[in-house]
Amino acid sequence: MPLGLIALAIGAFGIGLTEFVIMGLLPEVATDFAVTEATAGWLISGYALSVVVGALGLTAATTRLPRKAVLLGLVVLFIAGNALTALAPDYTTAMLGRIVAALCHGAFFGIGSVVAADLVAPEKKARAIAIMFTGLTAANVFGVPFGTFVGQQFGWRATFWAIAAIGVVAFAGIALLVAVPRTEGERVSLRTELGAFRSGQVWLSLTVTVLAYGGMFGAFTYIAYTLTGVTGFAASAVPWLLVLFGAGLVIGNAVGGRLADRSIDRTLLGFIAALLLILVAFGLLAWSQPATIAILVLLGAFGFATVPGLQSRIMRYAGGAPTLASGANIGAFNVGNALGAWAGGLGIAAGLGYTSPIWIGAVITASGLVVMAVAAATARPAGRAATGTLSTVAA
């Protein structure tokens, strides 16, 4: 395994920590800035929206630059954003810091996926992407609880200083360990990158990403309410139960990457179908504590097992110009997050109870499965030819 993948994973760990750790620190942040928790919550929403902007804008703006140099610049932006958040004298400055840090998120994962795939043999590309995304899953399992603990013990600003320090380590690792050749593919024009979006398979892949990931997050966004209001767990048990979900993310990411290298479409169809079954089972068995414990692990596993395949698929059909399409897919994950959270919230607001987000998530996932089936069916006779055409155009 190239050591450069570890450096990319460290960067992914820091970025994942930045995104999620604020959820456990909202009370401290709200108290410090004398704002309501609802207002403090915009530090999460503002970050998510900025991820989409950065995934498209920064990736498009840097298409002609060497990818390694771009990655290093993005890590500098990440360090600066977290340092600004830690130093923020008021809420507005903290929001600005969050936005600056978020701008690097989508572009880092989008460009980093391309770089990770280039570090290994063609038959190991999905596994390489999975290794990089291991940093993101590890942030959920280990980083967020630890970051929350640090913030509660030493103040929330200490957590963001620690995240900035992780950024410094990632910068050094990428600078020393990631070797990216200066190929023509690194300096393709924006017009060539945009040409990848002429492929119907690219658009189908983006749609599957939104729906498959959105379905999982439709259920997960309101999971604390389901666990306490339906399953009957104490609120103090929720963080530990979420660790189980995080463990499932790690397992699913590793297995999904390995299987996607064998057959991307069959792997995605299988995992999305399994995710749909898990959501249906959760909706039916949410009252059972033993069943819910098992379902949380499986929900994380099957939900995140799709990620390496989804990222690899869009890069395949983008041909020789995968960078912007890869970044767009990271944006699609965040659009899916927003879609699932919004749709699940509608169910609760309509008085349908705390299992309604699970059923809504199942419907969204079922839609994703249909689109994936269409994508796989239409790719079989023309997928290789389409890929070759795009590669020729890009060259």
Secondary structure as the mmCIF struct_conf table of DSSP 4:
data_model
#
loop_
_struct_conf.conf_type_id
_struct_conf.id
_struct_conf.beg_label_comp_id
_struct_conf.beg_label_asym_id
_struct_conf.beg_label_seq_id
_struct_conf.end_label_comp_id
_struct_conf.end_label_asym_id
_struct_conf.end_label_seq_id
HELX_RH_AL_P HELX_RH_AL_P1 LEU A 3 PHE A 33
TURN_TY1_P TURN_TY1_P1 ALA A 34 ALA A 34
HELX_RH_AL_P HELX_RH_AL_P2 GLU A 37 ALA A 40
TURN_TY1_P TURN_TY1_P2 GLY A 41 GLY A 41
HELX_RH_AL_P HELX_RH_AL_P3 TRP A 42 ALA A 61
TURN_TY1_P TURN_TY1_P3 THR A 62 ARG A 64
BEND BEND1 LEU A 65 LEU A 65
HELX_RH_AL_P HELX_RH_AL_P4 ARG A 67 LEU A 87
BEND BEND2 PRO A 89 ASP A 90
HELX_RH_AL_P HELX_RH_AL_P5 TYR A 91 ASP A 118
TURN_TY1_P TURN_TY1_P4 LEU A 119 LEU A 119
BEND BEND3 VAL A 120 VAL A 120
HELX_RH_3T_P HELX_RH_3T_P1 PRO A 122 LYS A 124
HELX_RH_AL_P HELX_RH_AL_P6 LYS A 125 ALA A 138
HELX_RH_PI_P HELX_RH_PI_P1 ALA A 139 GLY A 143
HELX_RH_AL_P HELX_RH_AL_P7 VAL A 144 PHE A 154
HELX_RH_AL_P HELX_RH_AL_P8 TRP A 156 LEU A 177
HELX_RH_3T_P HELX_RH_3T_P2 GLU A 184 ARG A 187
HELX_RH_AL_P HELX_RH_AL_P9 LEU A 190 GLY A 195
HELX_RH_3T_P HELX_RH_3T_P3 ALA A 196 ARG A 198
HELX_RH_AL_P HELX_RH_AL_P10 GLY A 200 PHE A 220
TURN_TY1_P TURN_TY1_P5 THR A 221 TYR A 222
HELX_RH_AL_P HELX_RH_AL_P11 ILE A 223 THR A 226
HELX_RH_PI_P HELX_RH_PI_P2 LEU A 227 THR A 231
HELX_RH_3T_P HELX_RH_3T_P4 ALA A 235 ALA A 237
HELX_RH_AL_P HELX_RH_AL_P12 VAL A 238 ALA A 260
TURN_TY1_P TURN_TY1_P6 ASP A 261 ARG A 262
HELX_RH_AL_P HELX_RH_AL_P13 ILE A 264 LEU A 285
TURN_TY1_P TURN_TY1_P7 ALA A 286 TRP A 287
HELX_RH_AL_P HELX_RH_AL_P14 GLN A 289 PHE A 304
TURN_TY1_P TURN_TY1_P8 ALA A 305 ALA A 305
HELX_RH_AL_P HELX_RH_AL_P15 THR A 306 TYR A 317
TURN_TY1_P TURN_TY1_P9 ALA A 318 GLY A 320
HELX_RH_AL_P HELX_RH_AL_P16 THR A 323 ALA A 349
TURN_TY1_P TURN_TY1_P10 ALA A 350 GLY A 351
TURN_TY1_P TURN_TY1_P11 TYR A 354 THR A 355
HELX_RH_AL_P HELX_RH_AL_P17 SER A 356 ALA A 394
#
